[in-house]
Amino acid sequence: MKKYLFIAALCLCLGAGVAAAADDTVGLPEEKITTDAEVEDKLLLSPGSVTVIKPQEMKGEQKTLPELLKQVPGLHIIETKGRGAYTTASVRGSSSSQVSVYVDGVLMNLGSEAAVDLSTIPVENVERIEVYRGYIPARFGGASMGGVINIITQKPERAGGSVTAGLGSFGRLTGGLSYNTPLGEGALMASVNFDRTDGDFEYWNDNNTPYTPDDDYKAERQNNGYKNSNVLLKWNSERWQVEGGWKRNDRELPYSAPGADKPDSVRGATQVTDQWNTVVTRRGRMGDLDYGLRLEYLHQTKDYDDPSDTIGGWGEQHNRYETKRFGAAVDGSLPLGENHLVEFLWNYYNEELHTTGDIVKNFGGRERHTRNSWNGQIQDTISLNRTGDLWLTPIIRWNTAEGVTEFSWGAALTKKFGQGWTAKVTGGTYNRAPNLYELYGDGAFIIPNEGLKWEDGTQYDVGIAWEGELSKASVKAELTYFYRKSNNLIDYLMVNPRYAQYVNIGNAEISGVELEATVKRDKWDLYISATWMDPKNKTSGYMYDDPLPNRPEWEGLLRVSRKILKDDRGTIFAELHHIGKNYYDMQGEVGWDNLTTFGLGMRWQLRDDLKLVFGVDDVFNAGPDVMLFATGNGPERTLWYPIQGRAFYASLIWTF
């Protein structure tokens, strides 16, 4: 019923707009035609909800991509085994697989992985991160109705570079070198970065016996470190972009904490991921048509090894997954008359997954998997009135995987009012085929499930935004209500502390409210985001109305900064982050309670070319105090994977 009410409202608005257009000359505002990513007006990026993060403003705070994304309303970060471990994002209650991640236009989602591991994506040279929720513009392929995380690295510009060095608690070391130089008709950027930690923080371990506190002890987290390295080469000219990169994630896989992390504990398993990617893009014009051509290649190897043969114990301790993907894309935009801007995208992927090791030998798995897929979509931005402040943006999509083609659609209606007010209504459908990883596992801790079905669903949102001045402060604020319904939803479930599996959990409905606001006055900057969400299983006869896992009801962030010292050469900042009760299971019986952390730091411009950044995260060491609850099954107990607490850091940044 909600879907039909939305469609009726959209049709009424469209009818009114078309009636107005019949009498008046309708024009698209000049700025509506641009696709420049540097613009500050979010409406130029999407008619729906979008948040823009600029990592360079927080450079030196040693924030990873997941930590940066925690400030986005409607987005929840899922850290399955702690900081630096496998980390994904859920947007507006979506599964992580419904969230597409792009880096400089290259899709990071692979058929060999259900979702993108955000902890492996470096941000040292990222210019901006755009997070799209609800309506997804045509320049992103597929029906990514969960959301899109679009990461844009810095463009090579003037000659010069920077060197960064940092250290922190629990053996944290970071370092990076970036250099730009003119080359030919364009400019080249070369970058090398490194980040590692032991992750050996202290916490209280109940020894897996919550009823007998006498054997509890203070433990030090073991097998919890990682090493991340990456290299980026990027050349830009007016028409061409050529980019190549390599990254490695060398990760320890920790034990479930209760009863483990003792001095005599054996070494845990490891997972090493190497990824290489190359992309060549050509942009051009033919009359009014602006077009782009893209070729890309991505190669990834993922090795899982348990040298002591103790974590698995079922004969799956040594495995290798190798993925090769070739992609091609054509996109463009074309103004039609004065009141239409048509945008289109077609892309194709050929992906091959080769699996070797114990998972195939001992369980009869398939060694080779191949998938061909393509996406096609057309979007039109239509100006509906003479004043150019009312737009309708419909989009249609075709998605094909392994010979099966599905159709989806979306639409957005945007109206600008006087005095800085804007109203938006968006909605549409989505569908997604289970990928190779979800079907066949990963050789480490994901159990295969070859019976998965395509998932599909609908969603809509209604939002209002305001931009203006209030008490001498510059304010931007947006409030959005969202609703989504999923059928045959594919989700990640922990079967036990050792194994997980992707399953069709049935039907689900999620509704919620997002708030995002920035306030700037004199030397003060304030940013606030908050999300309330009601995620429910709607499968008749199966956990009906029970909560969905990994989707907290409340989450929010407040960040405040103030310029200090002569010529504003210093800035102090504070950050408060809250995550509400979060369930591991679909019955709402097992999970962990509220977590509120407070961070504090300072940026100090020592010289024009030298900056010092230092601070502390989780000042009150709240992370390790979070406990696991099991409703009706005894007292609280140690989390399977405890949360890192208070951590100090310091970074020095030299530019030349």
C-alpha positions in Angstrom: 0.0 0.0 0.0 2.8 2.4 0.8 4.4 1.8 -2.6 1.2 2.7 -4.4 0.6 5.8 -2.4 4.1 7.0 -3.3 3.5 6.3 -7.0 0.2 8.1 -6.9 1.8 11.2 -5.2 4.6 11.2 -7.8 2.1 11.0 -10.7 0.1 13.9 -9.3 3.2 16.0 -9.0 4.3 15.0 -12.5 0.9 15.9 -13.9 1.0 19.3 -12.3 4.5 19.9 -13.6 3.6 18.8 -17.1 0.6 21.1 -17.1 2.8 24.0 -16.2 5.4 23.0 -18.8 2.6 23.1 -21.5 2.1 26.8 -20.9 5.6 28.1 -20.3 9.0 27.8 -21.7 10.9 25.3 -19.4 14.6 25.5 -18.9 17.2 23.5 -17.0 19.4 25.7 -14.8 22.9 25.9 -16.2 24.5 24.3 -13.2 22.2 21.3 -13.4 24.0 20.1 -16.5 27.4 19.9 -14.9 28.8 16.6 -13.5 31.8 18.2 -11.8 32.6 16.3 -8.6 34.1 19.4 -7.1 30.8 21.2 -6.7 29.4 21.9 -3.2 25.7 21.7 -4.1 24.6 18.1 -3.3 21.7 18.5 -5.8 24.3 18.5 -8.6 25.5 15.1 -7.4 22.1 13.4 -6.9 18.4 14.3 -6.5 18.4 11.9 -3.5 20.4 11.9 -0.2 24.2 12.2 -0.5 26.9 12.9 2.1 30.3 14.2 1.2 33.4 13.5 3.3 36.8 15.2 2.7 39.5 13.0 4.3 42.2 15.5 3.8 40.5 17.7 6.4 41.1 14.9 8.9 44.5 13.8 7.6 46.8 12.7 10.4 44.0 11.4 12.7 44.9 7.9 11.4 41.3 7.2 10.5 40.6 4.3 8.2 37.8 4.2 5.6 35.4 2.5 8.0 36.1 5.1 10.7 35.5 8.0 8.3 32.2 6.4 7.1 30.9 6.2 10.7 29.9 9.8 10.5 27.4 9.2 7.6 23.7 9.1 8.7 21.9 5.9 7.7 25.1 4.0 7.3 26.3 1.4 9.8 29.8 -0.1 9.9 29.9 -3.9 10.6 33.2 -5.0 12.0 32.9 -8.7 12.3 36.1 -9.4 14.2 37.3 -6.0 15.4 39.2 -3.1 14.1 41.2 -4.0 10.9 39.3 -7.2 10.4 36.7 -7.9 7.7 34.5 -4.8 7.6 31.5 -3.9 5.6 28.7 -1.3 5.4 25.0 -1.4 5.7 23.0 1.5 4.3 19.5 2.2 5.6 19.2 -1.4 6.8 20.4 -2.9 3.6 22.6 -6.0 3.5 26.3 -5.2 2.8 26.1 -6.8 -0.6 23.5 -4.2 -1.7 26.1 -1.4 -1.2 28.4 -0.8 -4.2 31.8 0.7 -3.7 33.7 2.6 -6.4 37.3 3.9 -6.4 37.9 6.4 -9.2 35.1 4.7 -11.2 36.3 1.1 -10.7 33.8 -1.1 -9.0 35.3 -2.8 -6.0 32.5 -5.4 -5.6 33.6 -8.7 -6.9 31.6 -11.9 -7.6 34.1 -13.7 -5.4 33.1 -11.6 -2.4 29.6 -10.9 -1.1 30.5 -7.4 -0.1 33.5 -5.0 -0.2 36.0 -5.3 2.7 36.3 -1.6 3.5 39.3 -2.1 5.8 41.5 -2.9 2.8 40.8 0.4 0.9 43.4 3.1 1.6 42.3 6.7 2.1 45.6 8.6 2.4 45.3 10.1 -1.1 41.5 10.4 -1.3 40.1 13.8 -2.1 36.5 13.1 -1.3 34.1 10.3 -0.4 30.5 10.5 -1.6 27.8 8.3 0.0 24.6 8.0 -2.0 21.5 6.6 -0.2 18.1 5.9 -1.8 18.1 7.2 -5.3 21.3 6.2 -7.2 22.3 8.3 -10.2 22.8 6.7 -13.7 26.6 7.1 -13.6 26.8 4.1 -11.2 26.0 0.7 -12.8 23.5 -1.8 -11.5 20.5 -1.5 -9.2 22.5 -0.5 -6.1 19.4 0.6 -4.2 21.1 -0.1 -0.9 23.6 2.7 -1.6 26.8 3.7 -3.3 30.1 4.6 -1.7 32.1 6.6 -4.3 35.8 7.2 -3.5 37.7 9.8 -5.6 41.5 10.0 -5.2 43.4 13.3 -5.6 44.2 14.5 -9.1 47.8 15.0 -10.1 48.4 18.7 -10.2 51.4 20.9 -9.4 54.9 19.5 -8.8 55.5 18.6 -5.2 54.4 16.1 -2.7 54.0 15.1 1.0 55.5 12.7 3.5 53.5 11.4 6.5 54.7 9.5 9.5 52.6 8.4 12.5 52.6 6.1 15.5 49.9 5.1 18.0 48.9 2.6 20.7 49.1 -1.2 20.3 52.0 -1.0 17.9 50.4 1.3 15.3 52.7 2.6 12.7 51.7 4.6 9.6 53.7 6.1 6.8 53.2 7.5 3.3 54.9 9.3 0.4 53.1 11.1 -2.4 54.7 13.0 -5.3 53.2 14.9 -8.2 55.0 16.0 -11.4 54.0 17.3 -14.9 54.3 14.6 -17.5 53.6 15.1 -21.2 50.3 16.9 -21.7 49.2 16.0 -18.2 50.4 15.3 -14.7 51.5 12.1 -12.8 50.9 11.2 -9.2 52.9 8.4 -7.4 52.0 7.3 -3.9 53.1 4.7 -1.5 51.5 4.1 1.9 51.8 1.7 4.9 49.7 1.0 8.0 50.2 -1.7 10.6 49.2 -2.6 14.1 49.5 -5.4 16.6 46.1 -4.8 18.0 47.1 -6.3 21.4 44.8 -4.2 23.7 43.8 -5.3 27.2 40.3 -6.4 28.2 38.6 -8.5 30.9 38.1 -12.2 29.8 35.5 -14.3 31.6 37.2 -17.5 30.4 33.9 -18.6 28.8 32.4 -19.3 32.3 30.2 -16.3 33.1 28.7 -18.2 36.1 32.1 -18.6 37.8 33.8 -15.2 38.1 36.7 -16.6 40.1 38.5 -17.7 37.0 38.2 -14.4 35.1 41.4 -12.7 34.1 42.9 -9.6 32.4 43.7 -10.7 28.9 45.7 -9.2 26.0 44.1 -9.6 22.6 46.2 -12.0 20.5 46.4 -12.8 16.7 44.7 -9.4 16.1 47.1 -7.5 14.0 47.2 -6.4 10.4 49.6 -4.9 7.8 48.2 -2.8 4.9 50.4 -1.6 2.0 49.4 0.1 -1.2 50.9 1.8 -4.3 49.0 4.2 -6.6 50.1 5.6 -10.0 47.7 8.1 -11.7 48.1 10.2 -14.8 45.6 12.7 -16.0 45.3 14.9 -19.0 42.3 16.9 -20.3 40.8 13.9 -22.0 42.6 10.8 -20.7 43.1 9.1 -17.3 45.4 6.2 -16.8 45.6 4.6 -13.3 47.2 1.5 -11.8 47.3 0.4 -8.3 48.4 -2.5 -5.9 47.4 -3.1 -2.4 48.0 -5.9 0.1 46.2 -6.7 3.3 48.1 -9.1 5.6 45.6 -10.0 8.4 45.7 -12.2 11.4 42.4 -14.0 12.2 41.9 -13.9 15.9 40.2 -16.6 18.0 36.9 -16.0 19.6 37.9 -14.3 22.8 36.1 -16.2 25.6 38.4 -18.9 26.9 41.2 -17.9 24.5 44.0 -15.2 24.6 46.0 -17.0 27.2 49.8 -16.9 27.4 50.0 -20.4 26.0 47.6 -19.8 23.1 48.9 -21.1 19.8 49.3 -18.8 16.7 46.1 -18.1 14.8 45.4 -18.3 11.1 46.2 -15.6 8.5 44.6 -14.3 5.4 46.6 -12.4 2.8 44.9 -10.5 0.0 46.7 -9.0 -2.9 44.9 -6.8 -5.5 46.1 -5.2 -8.7 43.9 -3.0 -10.9 44.3 -0.9 -14.1 41.9 1.5 -15.7 42.0 3.6 -18.8 39.4 6.3 -19.4 38.8 8.6 -22.4 36.3 11.4 -22.3 35.2 13.4 -25.3 32.5 15.4 -27.0 30.4 15.0 -30.1 28.3 18.1 -30.5 26.2 18.3 -27.3 27.0 14.7 -26.4 29.5 14.3 -23.6 30.7 10.7 -23.5 33.2 8.5 -21.8 34.9 5.1 -22.6 36.4 2.9 -20.0 38.5 -0.3 -19.9 39.5 -1.9 -16.7 41.2 -5.0 -15.3 41.3 -6.3 -11.8 43.3 -9.3 -10.4 43.0 -10.5 -6.8 44.4 -13.4 -4.8 43.3 -14.3 -1.3 45.3 -16.9 0.7 44.0 -18.4 3.9 46.4 -20.4 6.0 46.2 -22.0 9.4 49.8 -23.1 10.1 48.9 -24.9 13.3 45.9 -26.6 11.9 43.9 -25.7 15.0 41.3 -23.1 14.1 39.5 -25.1 11.4 39.9 -28.7 12.5 37.7 -30.0 9.7 40.3 -30.1 7.0 39.9 -26.6 5.5 43.0 -24.9 6.8 44.8 -24.0 3.6 43.0 -22.3 0.6 43.6 -19.9 -2.2 41.0 -17.8 -4.1 42.1 -16.1 -7.3 39.8 -13.6 -9.1 40.3 -12.0 -12.6 37.8 -9.5 -13.9 37.7 -7.5 -17.1 35.3 -4.7 -17.6 34.2 -2.2 -20.2 31.8 0.8 -20.0 30.3 3.5 -22.1 28.5 6.5 -20.6 27.3 9.9 -21.6 25.0 12.8 -21.1 23.0 14.7 -23.7 20.8 17.8 -23.3 17.5 17.5 -25.3 16.0 20.9 -25.8 15.8 23.2 -22.9 14.1 20.9 -20.3 15.8 17.5 -20.6 19.2 16.1 -19.7 19.5 12.4 -20.6 22.3 10.4 -19.0 23.1 6.7 -19.9 25.5 4.0 -18.9 26.2 0.5 -20.2 28.9 -1.7 -18.6 30.0 -5.3 -19.0 32.0 -7.6 -16.7 33.6 -11.0 -17.3 34.8 -12.5 -14.0 36.6 -15.7 -13.3 37.1 -17.3 -9.8 39.7 -20.1 -9.4 39.6 -21.9 -6.0 42.3 -24.3 -4.8 43.1 -26.0 -1.5 41.3 -27.9 1.2 37.8 -26.5 0.7 37.8 -28.1 -2.8 39.7 -31.2 -2.1 37.9 -32.2 1.1 34.4 -30.9 0.4 34.0 -31.5 -3.3 33.9 -27.8 -4.2 34.1 -26.3 -7.7 37.6 -25.2 -8.8 36.5 -22.7 -11.4 33.5 -20.3 -11.6 32.9 -17.8 -14.5 30.3 -15.1 -14.6 29.3 -12.7 -17.4 27.1 -9.7 -16.5 26.1 -6.4 -17.8 24.1 -3.4 -16.7 22.2 -0.8 -18.8 20.4 2.3 -17.6 19.0 5.6 -18.8 18.1 8.6 -16.7 16.4 11.8 -17.6 16.4 15.0 -15.6 13.3 17.0 -16.6 12.6 20.6 -15.6 8.9 21.0 -15.0 8.4 24.7 -14.6 9.5 28.1 -16.0 11.4 29.1 -12.9 13.6 26.0 -13.1 13.2 24.9 -9.4 11.1 21.7 -9.9 12.7 18.6 -11.4 11.6 15.1 -12.1 14.4 12.5 -12.5 13.2 9.0 -13.7 15.6 6.2 -14.3 15.2 2.6 -15.7 17.7 -0.2 -15.4 18.4 -3.6 -16.9 20.6 -6.0 -15.0 21.9 -9.4 -16.4 23.8 -12.2 -14.7 24.4 -15.6 -16.2 21.7 -15.2 -18.8 19.0 -13.9 -16.5 17.8 -10.3 -17.0 15.8 -8.3 -14.5 14.3 -4.8 -14.8 14.2 -2.1 -12.1 13.2 1.6 -12.0 13.6 4.7 -9.9 12.3 8.3 -9.8 13.0 11.5 -7.9 11.0 14.7 -7.6 12.9 17.8 -6.3 11.4 21.2 -5.5 13.4 24.3 -4.4 11.4 26.8 -2.4 12.4 30.3 -1.2 14.6 31.1 1.7 16.9 28.1 1.2 14.3 25.3 1.5 14.3 22.1 -0.7 11.9 19.2 -0.6 12.7 15.8 -2.2 10.8 12.5 -2.8 12.5 9.5 -4.3 11.5 5.8 -4.8 12.0 2.8 -6.9 12.8 -0.9 -7.1 15.9 -3.0 -7.1 17.1 -6.6 -7.7 20.3 -8.5 -7.2 21.6 -11.9 -8.2 23.6 -14.0 -5.6 27.2 -13.8 -6.4 29.9 -16.4 -6.5 31.1 -15.8 -3.0 27.7 -16.1 -1.5 27.0 -19.3 -3.4 30.3 -21.1 -2.8 32.0 -19.6 0.2 35.5 -18.2 0.7 37.6 -21.1 1.9 38.1 -19.4 5.2 35.0 -19.2 7.3 32.0 -18.9 4.9 29.9 -22.1 4.4 28.6 -22.5 0.7 24.9 -22.2 -0.1 24.2 -23.0 -3.7 20.4 -22.7 -3.3 20.3 -18.9 -3.0 17.7 -17.0 -5.0 17.7 -13.5 -6.5 16.6 -10.8 -4.1 14.4 -7.8 -5.0 12.6 -5.0 -3.3 11.2 -1.5 -3.2 12.1 1.7 -1.3 11.2 5.3 -1.1 12.2 8.4 1.0 10.9 11.8 1.7 13.3 14.6 2.8 13.5 18.3 3.4 16.7 20.4 3.5 17.5 24.0 4.6 20.5 26.2 4.0 20.8 29.6 5.4 22.0 31.8 8.3 20.9 31.4 11.9 22.3 33.6 14.7 25.2 34.6 12.5 26.0 31.0 11.8 26.0 29.3 8.4 23.7 26.3 8.6 23.0 23.3 6.3 20.5 20.7 7.5 18.6 17.8 6.1 15.9 15.5 7.6 14.8 12.4 5.7 12.3 9.6 6.3 13.1 6.3 4.5 11.4 3.0 3.9 12.5 -0.2 2.2 11.1 -3.6 1.7 13.1 -6.7 0.6 12.1 -10.1 -0.7 14.3 -13.1 -0.6 16.8 -10.9 1.3 20.3 -12.4 1.3 22.1 -11.7 4.5 25.2 -12.7 6.4 24.6 -14.8 9.5 27.1 -16.1 12.1 26.3 -19.8 12.4 28.6 -20.0 15.4 31.7 -18.2 16.6 33.7 -20.1 13.9 31.5 -20.1 10.8 29.1 -17.9 8.8 26.8 -18.3 5.8 24.8 -16.3 3.4 21.1 -17.3 3.3 17.8 -16.0 2.0 16.2 -14.9 5.3 12.9 -14.1 3.6 11.2 -10.7 3.6 12.2 -7.6 5.6 10.9 -4.1 6.1 13.1 -1.2 7.4 11.9 2.3 8.1 13.8 5.1 9.7 14.8 8.8 10.0 18.1 10.4 9.1 19.4 13.8 10.3 22.5 15.6 9.0 23.6 19.1 9.8 26.7 21.3 9.6 27.1 24.6 11.4 29.9 27.1 10.9 30.3 30.3 12.9 33.5 32.3 13.3 36.2 29.9 14.4 33.7 27.1 15.2 32.7 24.1 13.0 30.0 21.6 14.1 28.8 18.4 12.3 26.0 16.2 13.5 24.5 13.1 12.1 21.8 10.8 13.7 19.8 7.8 12.6 16.8 6.0 14.0 15.9 2.8 12.3 13.3 0.0 12.8 14.5 -3.1 11.0 12.0 -6.0 11.1 11.9 -9.5 9.6 8.6 -9.8 7.8 8.7 -13.5 6.8 5.3 -15.0 7.6 5.6 -17.9 10.1 9.4 -17.4 10.5 10.6 -14.9 13.1 7.9 -12.4 12.1 8.6 -8.9 13.5 11.9 -10.0 15.1 14.8 -7.5 14.5 17.4 -7.9 11.8 21.0 -8.4 12.8 23.8 -5.8 12.6 21.3 -2.9 12.3 21.2 -0.8 15.5 18.1 1.2 16.3 20.0 4.3 17.2 23.4 5.7 15.9 24.8 9.2 15.9 27.9 11.3 15.7 28.8 14.8 16.9 32.1 16.5 15.8 33.1 19.9 17.0 36.3 21.8 16.1 37.6 25.3 16.9 40.5 27.2 15.4 43.1 28.5 18.0 46.5 30.2 18.1 47.8 33.1 16.1 46.6 33.2 12.5 44.4 30.1 13.2 47.5 27.8 13.1 45.9 25.4 15.5 42.6 23.5 15.6 41.3 21.5 18.5 38.5 18.9 17.8 36.3 16.5 19.7 34.2 13.7 18.4 31.3 11.8 20.2 30.0 8.6 18.6 27.1 6.5 19.8 25.9 3.0 18.6 22.8 1.6 20.2 21.9 -2.0 21.1 23.0 -4.2 18.2 21.9 -7.8 17.6 23.9 -10.7 16.2 20.9 -12.9 15.6 17.4 -12.5 14.0 15.6 -13.3 17.2 16.8 -10.3 19.1 18.3 -12.5 21.8 22.1 -12.2 21.3 24.0 -9.0 20.9 25.9 -6.2 22.6 24.6 -3.1 24.3 25.1 0.6 23.8 28.6 1.9 23.0 29.4 5.6 23.4 33.0 6.8 22.7 34.6 10.2 23.0 37.7 11.3 21.1 39.9 14.5 21.5 42.7 15.9 19.4 44.6 18.8 18.0 46.1 19.9 14.6 49.0 22.3 14.8 50.5 24.0 11.7 54.2 24.2 13.0 55.3 25.8 9.7 53.7 26.4 6.4 55.1 23.1 5.2 54.9 21.1 8.5 51.8 19.9 10.5 51.5 17.9 13.7 48.3 16.0 14.6 47.9 14.2 17.9 45.0 13.0 20.0 43.3 10.1 21.7 40.3 7.9 20.6 37.8 6.5 23.1 39.2 8.7 26.0 37.2 6.8 28.6 38.2 3.3 27.3 34.5 2.3 26.8 35.2 -0.3 24.1 36.5 -3.2 26.2 33.6 -2.7 28.7 31.0 -3.7 26.1 29.6 -7.1 26.9 27.6 -9.8 25.1 24.0 -10.4 26.3 21.9 -13.4 25.7 18.3 -12.8 26.6 17.0 -15.4 29.0 20.3 -17.3 29.0 22.3 -16.2 31.9 24.4 -13.1 32.7 26.4 -10.9 30.4 29.7 -12.3 29.2 32.8 -11.4 27.2 32.2 -10.5 23.5 33.2 -13.1 21.0 35.4 -10.3 19.5 36.1 -7.5 22.0 36.2 -3.9 21.0 39.4 -1.9 21.1 39.4 0.9 23.6 41.5 4.0 24.4 44.2 4.6 21.7 46.7 7.5 21.4 48.1 8.7 18.1 50.5 11.3 16.7 51.3 12.1 13.0 53.7 14.5 11.3 52.9 15.7 7.8 55.5 17.5 5.6 54.5 19.0 2.3 57.0 20.2 -0.3 
